[in-house]
């Protein structure tokens, strides 16, 4: 599995709103129940709030990750546009039915490519729970350095990792 095998389709506000209502057909491609779990609905609600504040942020937020034509294996994006210091935080999630096949690593590679191509991004951040061995393994070897930790209201304690965008 390489990043070239994965393609992204922007997940727009209309589809996120439909997913909040449990509609798995709104994207026009096959989505699994993974996209309407409580955790996913929390994310769609949060992203819709970001879009409501600034519609220009939509292009940063959420993309469906597809392979083999239209098989949706997860989603990935940024937590928003880069901040005033040029830091852009990444996020990715793979449907449990598709895990351990390299999709998270391929999504990470694509997110890093995108960050490097964006003139306003100088640093890429990843925040990961200390017990999330899969995500810690995913970022290993990509030049991320642990720079601290934080408390996230949704996820609890997280380690903060950063690397240059270029």
C-alpha positions in Angstrom: 0.0 0.0 0.0 1.4 3.4 -1.0 -0.1 6.9 -0.8 -0.5 6.7 -4.6 -3.0 3.8 -4.0 -5.2 6.1 -1.8 -7.2 9.0 -3.1 -9.1 11.6 -1.2 -12.6 13.1 -1.8 -13.5 16.2 0.2 -16.3 15.6 2.7 -18.5 18.6 2.4 -20.9 20.1 5.0 -23.9 18.6 3.2 -22.6 15.1 3.6 -21.5 15.7 7.1 -25.0 16.9 8.0 -26.5 13.8 6.4 -24.1 11.6 8.3 -25.3 13.2 11.5 -28.8 12.1 10.6 -27.5 8.5 9.9 -27.7 8.8 6.1 -24.9 6.7 4.7 -25.9 7.4 1.1 -25.4 11.1 0.9 -21.8 10.9 -0.3 -22.8 8.9 -3.3 -20.4 6.1 -2.5 -20.6 3.2 -0.1 -19.9 4.2 3.5 -20.0 1.8 6.4 -21.6 2.2 9.8 -18.1 3.5 11.0 -19.1 6.9 9.6 -22.2 7.2 11.9 -20.7 5.9 15.2 -21.1 8.2 18.2 -17.4 9.2 17.7 -17.9 10.0 14.0 -21.0 12.0 14.7 -19.1 14.0 17.3 -16.5 14.8 14.6 -19.0 15.8 11.9 -20.8 18.0 14.4 -17.5 19.7 15.4 -16.4 20.1 11.8 -19.8 21.6 10.8 -19.3 24.1 13.6 -15.9 25.1 12.2 -17.4 25.5 8.7 -20.2 27.6 10.1 -17.6 30.0 11.7 -15.6 30.2 8.5 -16.7 28.4 5.3 -13.2 28.8 3.9 -11.9 26.2 6.4 -13.9 23.4 4.8 -11.0 22.5 2.4 -8.8 21.7 5.3 -11.1 19.6 7.4 -12.2 16.2 6.2 -11.7 14.0 3.3 -12.8 10.4 2.6 -9.9 8.0 2.0 -10.7 5.7 -0.9 -8.9 2.7 -2.5 -9.7 0.3 -5.3 -12.1 2.6 -7.0 -14.6 3.6 -4.4 -13.9 1.5 -1.3 -14.0 4.0 1.5 -11.5 2.9 4.2 -11.5 6.0 6.4 -11.1 9.7 6.6 -8.3 12.2 7.0 -7.6 15.9 7.1 -6.4 18.7 9.2 -7.9 20.1 12.4 -8.2 23.4 10.6 -6.0 25.8 8.5 -2.5 26.5 9.9 -2.4 28.8 12.9 -0.5 32.1 13.0 2.8 30.2 13.6 2.2 28.0 10.5 1.3 24.9 12.5 -1.3 22.6 10.9 -2.5 19.6 12.9 -3.3 16.4 11.1 -5.9 13.7 11.8 -6.7 10.4 10.3 -8.9 7.5 11.1 -9.3 4.1 9.4 -12.4 2.0 9.6 -11.6 -1.0 11.8 -12.6 -3.4 9.0 -9.7 -2.0 7.0 -7.0 -1.6 9.6 -3.5 -3.1 9.5 -3.2 -2.8 5.7 -1.1 0.4 5.5 -4.0 2.8 4.9 -3.2 5.1 7.9 0.4 5.3 6.8 -0.6 6.1 3.2 -3.0 8.8 4.5 -0.2 10.3 6.6 2.1 10.4 3.6 -0.6 12.2 1.6 -1.3 14.7 4.4 2.4 15.5 4.7 2.6 16.0 0.9 -0.4 18.4 1.1 1.1 20.3 4.1 4.4 20.7 2.2 2.6 22.1 -0.8 0.7 24.7 1.3 2.7 28.0 1.6 1.2 28.8 5.0 2.3 25.6 6.7 5.7 25.4 8.3 5.1 22.7 10.9 2.9 19.6 11.0 1.5 18.5 14.3 0.1 15.2 15.4 -1.5 14.6 18.8 -1.8 11.0 19.9 -2.9 9.3 23.1 0.0 7.7 24.9 -1.7 4.3 24.7 -2.5 4.5 21.0 0.3 2.2 19.8 -1.1 2.0 16.3 -0.9 5.8 15.7 2.4 6.0 17.4 3.8 3.4 15.1 2.2 5.1 12.1 4.1 8.4 12.6 7.4 6.6 13.5 10.0 7.2 10.8 8.4 10.4 9.5 10.6 12.8 11.5 8.1 13.7 14.2 9.6 14.8 17.5 7.7 14.7 20.8 7.4 18.4 22.0 5.0 18.1 24.9 1.6 16.9 26.0 -1.9 18.3 26.4 -5.3 17.4 27.8 -8.0 17.1 25.2 -11.6 17.3 26.4 -12.7 14.6 24.0 -9.6 12.3 24.0 -7.9 12.9 27.3 -4.1 13.0 27.6 -2.3 13.4 24.3 1.4 13.5 23.4 2.2 16.3 20.9 4.5 15.5 18.0 5.8 18.0 15.4 7.9 18.0 12.3 8.8 20.5 9.6 6.3 20.7 6.8 8.9 20.8 4.1 
